[in-house]
Structure formats: C-alpha cells, structure tokens
Amino acid sequence: MDEGEEQHLPLIRHGGQLYVPATAVTTLLRGIIGDQWQEWTRTGRAQLDAETVEAVRHALRDLADRLDVGCIAQSTNYQVKGRS
C-alpha cells in the first residue's frame, strides 16, 4: 500500500449484522505493517526499531495465515457436509 492510499473494507449486511469477508481481514492484517514500515526503518525516516517491526509483521502474518487455514477448514467441512 502506498503512502496516502486509502483502503476500504467491504461490509456485508446479513441478519442485521455487519460482516467483513475473511480475505479482506487477512489482507488488512498482512498490510498493516508492510514494506513501507520496513523502508522507513531502513532509511531512518521514522524511529522504528527494526527487530520490533519484524516481530509485529511476523505475528500479523501468522495470525492472517491461521485465519486463512481456519476459513479453508470451515469451508471444506461445510462442503463435505453439504454433499453427504
């Protein structure tokens, strides 16, 4: 994501509730601290600790990966049950 670029989360209304697609959430998690923060750290533009930035990036990527796996498992489980 470029500096100043806006990101919009698609909202889905269902049964009076608002939902965000899982793919939008995982994309957001992976992009929160992206290449831009690493560049700021590398160039000294912002006073960010490189090790902390990388630890947070890793934690958010891990969370996004776990959400993806959980959604795939849920979808697969739903499809298998739907065919039986």
Helices and strands as residue ranges (DSSP letters): E 12-14, E 17-19, H 22-32, H 35-43, H 50-83
